[in-house]
Amino acid sequence: MAAENSNGSVKAEMTFVEHLDALRAHLFRAAIATAIGAVIMAIYNEFIVQRILLGPTRPDFPTYTYLCKLSNWLGFGNQFCMKEIHLEMQSTTLTGQFDVYLDVIVIGGFVVAFPYVLWQFWKFVKPALNQKELNNARGIIFWVSALFFIGIGFGYFVLSPYTVNFFANFSLDSKIKNLPTISSYFNTVLPLTLGCGLAFQLPLVLYFLAKVGVVSATTLKNFRKYAILVIVVVTGIICPPDMFSQIICSIPLILLYEISILVCRRVEKKEKKAETEWE
């Protein structure tokens, strides 16, 4: 891998030790950015925990409010209104709440610093790419970050409230009371929200796989019905088992798959055009 000087010119090939030094420098900067984000999370931890992370447990959470308004506006009355949540949590270990506090500020710090962390990774990889690869990757920081935050928004405002509402009100018998631990709650909501941020990278992942010829639009179209089946099954596990909930949870993921097909098709057209011009 070649490295760049401060003036933008390319230096000679770096040795293995120089690669490690460069990687360490980028990881250090990314860690500093995450630490700064964690400090911000720590300063505003009360608001972040009570109003944001515990938001899906409150009856005034935006998803519940607007979904109920939508139900009435469509003439369905309160059919789509979610049940009121009566959720009490407990901490069964001495350090339980502090452990959750540390997880929240570290994960939150990473989310806040995500674009900068991604940029540091990109700066390390960039010198190894040729001009064509750089052109294909133009805008990657923006698109990866945008899809990541859109995915987090979907996970937080759609999947998380559905999940919390369903499991908080699920009961095998009236004598059994749901009393989850705080770690159980956060270990459900945080991975679900962050997982959506990663899942929304699907179009970009398939874009690069299409560029190297691993997948094609035809392949994705042929496997569409299986992909939709997997999406419906996964959302069926996460979301309440009613038709409306299934539709709300499934549509964005199915749209992502369809967008991925369009992206791959566009890549193939560009590749064919380039081959024709070369000939």
Summary of the structure (lengths in Angstrom):
residues: 279
radius of gyration: 23.0
end to end distance: 31.1
largest distance: 75.9
contacts: 754
relative contact order: 0.09
helix: 74%
strand: 3%
